[in-house]
Structures are given as structure tokens and as C-alpha cells.
């Protein structure tokens, strides 16, 4: 279950950077963080519209 959290992907990206890994390997973790960010943004936009905070 721990492999599906934001903390896991961020820690792995930072760890790989500190160990001097290939940029392509680090980009894999950063793309997963970007995917999580996009999903949370989409959820926020959908919930904002449903609640009706339009001013």
C-alpha cells in the first residue's frame, strides 16, 4: 500500500537524485507525482463546481 502514496514517489525521486541516478529514472517518479497532482486538481475543480461557490 505504501507504494501508492505521494510520499513514496517523492522520497524515491529525491533518493535517486542523491544517488546520481539516470535522469530518465528520476523522471519516472516525477511524472507519477505530476499525475497525482493532476488528479487532485481535477477532483478539486469538480468538487468546486458541484458545491456552487460561484461569486
The first five atom37 places (N, CA, C, CB, O) and aatype in JSON, in Angstrom:
{
  "aatype": [20, 20, 20, 20, 20, 20, 20, 20, 20, 20, 20, 20, 20, 20, 20, 20, 20, 20, 20, 20, 20, 20, 20, 20, 20, 20, 20, 20, 20, 20, 20, 20, 20, 20, 20, 20, 20, 20, 20, 20, 20, 20, 20, 20, 20, 20, 20, 20, 20, 20, 20, 20, 20, 20, 20],
  "atom_mask": [
    [1, 1, 1, 1, 1],
    [1, 1, 1, 1, 1],
    [1, 1, 1, 1, 1],
    [1, 1, 1, 1, 1],
    [1, 1, 1, 1, 1],
    [1, 1, 1, 1, 1],
    [1, 1, 1, 1, 1],
    [1, 1, 1, 1, 1],
    [1, 1, 1, 1, 1],
    [1, 1, 1, 1, 1],
    [1, 1, 1, 1, 1],
    [1, 1, 1, 1, 1],
    [1, 1, 1, 1, 1],
    [1, 1, 1, 1, 1],
    [1, 1, 1, 1, 1],
    [1, 1, 1, 1, 1],
    [1, 1, 1, 1, 1],
    [1, 1, 1, 1, 1],
    [1, 1, 1, 1, 1],
    [1, 1, 1, 1, 1],
    [1, 1, 1, 1, 1],
    [1, 1, 1, 1, 1],
    [1, 1, 1, 1, 1],
    [1, 1, 1, 1, 1],
    [1, 1, 1, 1, 1],
    [1, 1, 1, 1, 1],
    [1, 1, 1, 1, 1],
    [1, 1, 1, 1, 1],
    [1, 1, 1, 1, 1],
    [1, 1, 1, 1, 1],
    [1, 1, 1, 1, 1],
    [1, 1, 1, 1, 1],
    [1, 1, 1, 1, 1],
    [1, 1, 1, 1, 1],
    [1, 1, 1, 1, 1],
    [1, 1, 1, 1, 1],
    [1, 1, 1, 1, 1],
    [1, 1, 1, 1, 1],
    [1, 1, 1, 1, 1],
    [1, 1, 1, 1, 1],
    [1, 1, 1, 1, 1],
    [1, 1, 1, 1, 1],
    [1, 1, 1, 1, 1],
    [1, 1, 1, 1, 1],
    [1, 1, 1, 1, 1],
    [1, 1, 1, 1, 1],
    [1, 1, 1, 1, 1],
    [1, 1, 1, 1, 1],
    [1, 1, 1, 1, 1],
    [1, 1, 1, 1, 1],
    [1, 1, 1, 1, 1],
    [1, 1, 1, 1, 1],
    [1, 1, 1, 1, 1],
    [1, 1, 1, 1, 1],
    [1, 1, 1, 1, 1]
  ],
  "atom_positions": [
    [[0.82, -1.2, 0.0], [0.0, 0.0, 0.0], [0.87, 1.27, 0.0], [-0.93, 0.0, 1.21], [0.47, 2.29, -0.55]],
    [[2.03, 1.18, 0.61], [2.9, 2.35, 0.71], [3.42, 2.83, -0.63], [4.05, 2.04, 1.6], [3.82, 3.99, -0.76]],
    [[3.44, 1.96, -1.63], [3.95, 2.36, -2.94], [2.96, 3.22, -3.72], [4.3, 1.13, -3.75], [3.28, 3.71, -4.8]],
    [[1.76, 3.41, -3.19], [0.74, 4.19, -3.89], [0.46, 5.5, -3.17], [-0.54, 3.38, -4.03], [-0.65, 6.01, -3.22]],
    [[1.48, 6.04, -2.5], [1.32, 7.31, -1.8], [2.23, 8.36, -2.42], [1.62, 7.15, -0.29], [3.23, 8.05, -3.07]],
    [[1.87, 9.6, -2.2], [2.68, 10.72, -2.72], [4.05, 10.73, -2.05], [1.95, 12.08, -2.49], [5.06, 11.0, -2.69]],
    [[4.08, 10.42, -0.75], [5.35, 10.43, -0.03], [6.34, 9.41, -0.62], [5.12, 10.12, 1.46], [7.54, 9.69, -0.69]],
    [[5.85, 8.27, -1.02], [6.73, 7.25, -1.59], [7.37, 7.74, -2.89], [5.94, 5.95, -1.86], [8.58, 7.62, -3.07]],
    [[6.57, 8.3, -3.78], [7.09, 8.75, -5.07], [8.06, 9.91, -4.89], [5.95, 9.15, -6.01], [9.08, 9.98, -5.57]],
    [[7.75, 10.84, -3.97], [8.64, 11.97, -3.73], [9.96, 11.51, -3.11], [7.96, 13.01, -2.83], [11.03, 11.98, -3.5]],
    [[9.88, 10.6, -2.13], [11.09, 10.11, -1.48], [11.97, 9.35, -2.47], [10.73, 9.22, -0.3], [13.19, 9.5, -2.44]],
    [[11.36, 8.54, -3.33], [12.14, 7.8, -4.31], [12.82, 8.74, -5.31], [11.24, 6.8, -5.06], [13.97, 8.52, -5.69]],
    [[12.13, 9.8, -5.72], [12.73, 10.76, -6.65], [13.92, 11.46, -6.01], [11.68, 11.8, -7.1], [14.97, 11.6, -6.64]],
    [[13.77, 11.9, -4.77], [14.86, 12.59, -4.08], [16.02, 11.63, -3.83], [14.36, 13.19, -2.75], [17.18, 12.0, -4.0]],
    [[15.71, 10.42, -3.43], [16.75, 9.42, -3.19], [17.54, 9.13, -4.46], [16.14, 8.13, -2.65], [18.77, 9.06, -4.43]],
    [[16.84, 8.97, -5.57], [17.53, 8.69, -6.84], [18.41, 9.88, -7.26], [16.5, 8.39, -7.95], [19.5, 9.69, -7.79]],
    [[17.92, 11.11, -7.01], [18.74, 12.28, -7.32], [20.01, 12.3, -6.48], [17.93, 13.56, -7.1], [21.08, 12.62, -6.99]],
    [[19.88, 11.97, -5.19], [21.06, 11.97, -4.31], [22.04, 10.88, -4.69], [20.63, 11.8, -2.86], [23.25, 11.04, -4.5]],
    [[21.56, 9.76, -5.21], [22.44, 8.67, -5.59], [23.02, 8.83, -6.99], [21.69, 7.36, -5.51], [23.83, 8.02, -7.43]],
    [[22.61, 9.9, -7.69], [23.16, 10.17, -9.01], [22.61, 9.27, -10.09], [24.64, 10.04, -8.97], [23.34, 8.88, -11.01]],
    [[21.34, 8.92, -10.01], [20.72, 8.03, -10.99], [20.53, 8.74, -12.33], [19.36, 7.52, -10.46], [20.65, 9.96, -12.43]],
    [[20.23, 7.95, -13.32], [19.96, 8.45, -14.66], [18.73, 9.37, -14.64], [19.74, 7.26, -15.65], [17.74, 9.05, -13.97]],
    [[18.77, 10.52, -15.36], [17.61, 11.43, -15.36], [16.31, 10.77, -15.81], [17.9, 12.61, -16.25], [15.23, 11.16, -15.35]],
    [[16.38, 9.79, -16.69], [15.18, 9.1, -17.13], [14.5, 8.34, -16.0], [15.51, 8.16, -18.25], [13.27, 8.25, -15.95]],
    [[15.3, 7.79, -15.11], [14.74, 7.06, -13.96], [14.07, 8.02, -12.99], [15.83, 6.25, -13.24], [13.02, 7.7, -12.42]],
    [[14.66, 9.18, -12.79], [14.09, 10.18, -11.89], [12.81, 10.75, -12.5], [15.1, 11.31, -11.6], [11.85, 11.04, -11.78]],
    [[12.79, 10.91, -13.82], [11.6, 11.46, -14.48], [10.38, 10.55, -14.3], [11.87, 11.66, -15.97], [9.25, 11.03, -14.26]],
    [[10.61, 9.26, -14.18], [9.5, 8.32, -13.94], [8.78, 8.69, -12.65], [10.02, 6.87, -13.87], [7.55, 8.73, -12.61]],
    [[9.54, 8.96, -11.61], [8.94, 9.31, -10.32], [8.3, 10.69, -10.38], [10.0, 9.26, -9.2], [7.24, 10.91, -9.79]],
    [[8.92, 11.62, -11.07], [8.35, 12.96, -11.18], [7.06, 12.96, -12.0], [9.37, 13.91, -11.8], [6.15, 13.72, -11.72]],
    [[7.0, 12.1, -13.01], [5.77, 12.01, -13.8], [4.63, 11.42, -12.96], [6.0, 11.15, -15.06], [3.48, 11.83, -13.11]],
    [[4.95, 10.48, -12.08], [3.92, 9.94, -11.19], [3.42, 11.01, -10.23], [4.46, 8.74, -10.41], [2.22, 11.08, -9.94]],
    [[4.33, 11.85, -9.73], [3.91, 12.96, -8.88], [3.04, 13.95, -9.65], [5.14, 13.68, -8.3], [2.07, 14.48, -9.11]],
    [[3.39, 14.19, -10.91], [2.57, 15.06, -11.76], [1.19, 14.48, -12.0], [3.26, 15.3, -13.08], [0.2, 15.22, -12.05]],
    [[1.12, 13.17, -12.15], [-0.17, 12.5, -12.33], [-1.04, 12.67, -11.09], [0.03, 11.01, -12.64], [-2.23, 12.98, -11.2]],
    [[-0.45, 12.46, -9.9], [-1.19, 12.68, -8.66], [-1.68, 14.12, -8.56], [-0.32, 12.33, -7.45], [-2.81, 14.37, -8.16]],
    [[-0.82, 15.05, -8.93], [-1.18, 16.47, -8.89], [-2.35, 16.76, -9.82], [0.03, 17.34, -9.27], [-3.28, 17.47, -9.44]],
    [[-2.3, 16.21, -11.02], [-3.39, 16.41, -11.97], [-4.7, 15.82, -11.49], [-3.02, 15.81, -13.3], [-5.76, 16.42, -11.66]],
    [[-4.64, 14.64, -10.88], [-5.85, 14.01, -10.35], [-6.44, 14.83, -9.21], [-5.54, 12.6, -9.87], [-7.66, 15.01, -9.14]],
    [[-5.6, 15.32, -8.32], [-6.1, 16.14, -7.23], [-6.66, 17.47, -7.73], [-4.99, 16.4, -6.21], [-7.65, 17.97, -7.2]],
    [[-6.03, 18.04, -8.74], [-6.54, 19.27, -9.33], [-7.9, 19.05, -9.97], [-5.56, 19.82, -10.37], [-8.81, 19.86, -9.8]],
    [[-8.05, 17.94, -10.71], [-9.34, 17.62, -11.33], [-10.41, 17.39, -10.28], [-9.21, 16.38, -12.23], [-11.55, 17.85, -10.44]],
    [[-10.07, 16.7, -9.2], [-11.04, 16.47, -8.12], [-11.45, 17.78, -7.47], [-10.46, 15.52, -7.07], [-12.62, 17.97, -7.14]],
    [[-10.5, 18.69, -7.3], [-10.81, 19.99, -6.72], [-11.71, 20.82, -7.62], [-9.55, 20.75, -6.44], [-12.62, 21.49, -7.13]],
    [[-11.46, 20.79, -8.92], [-12.29, 21.56, -9.86], [-13.71, 21.0, -9.89], [-11.68, 21.52, -11.28], [-14.68, 21.76, -9.89]],
    [[-13.83, 19.68, -9.92], [-15.16, 19.06, -9.96], [-15.93, 19.37, -8.68], [-15.05, 17.53, -10.16], [-17.11, 19.72, -8.73]],
    [[-15.27, 19.24, -7.52], [-15.98, 19.5, -6.26], [-16.3, 20.98, -6.11], [-15.13, 19.01, -5.07], [-17.32, 21.32, -5.51]],
    [[-15.47, 21.86, -6.62], [-15.74, 23.3, -6.55], [-17.0, 23.64, -7.33], [-14.53, 24.11, -7.08], [-17.81, 24.45, -6.88]],
    [[-17.16, 23.04, -8.49], [-18.34, 23.31, -9.31], [-19.6, 22.73, -8.7], [-18.14, 22.75, -10.7], [-20.67, 23.35, -8.8]],
    [[-19.52, 21.56, -8.07], [-20.69, 20.92, -7.51], [-21.21, 21.64, -6.27], [-20.39, 19.48, -7.18], [-22.42, 21.67, -6.03]],
    [[-20.31, 22.22, -5.48], [-20.73, 22.88, -4.25], [-21.35, 24.22, -4.55], [-19.55, 23.04, -3.31], [-22.25, 24.65, -3.83]],
    [[-20.91, 24.89, -5.6], [-21.51, 26.14, -6.02], [-20.96, 27.37, -5.34], [-22.95, 26.08, -5.81], [-21.73, 28.2, -4.85]],
    [[-19.65, 27.51, -5.3], [-19.05, 28.68, -4.7], [-18.87, 29.83, -5.7], [-17.71, 28.3, -4.1], [-18.0, 30.68, -5.52]],
    [[-19.66, 29.85, -6.72], [-19.52, 30.89, -7.75], [-19.94, 32.24, -7.19], [-20.35, 30.53, -9.01], [-21.01, 32.37, -6.59]],
    [[-19.11, 33.24, -7.38], [-19.45, 34.59, -6.91], [-19.54, 35.53, -8.08], [-18.42, 35.11, -5.9], [-19.82, 36.72, -7.9]]
  ]
}
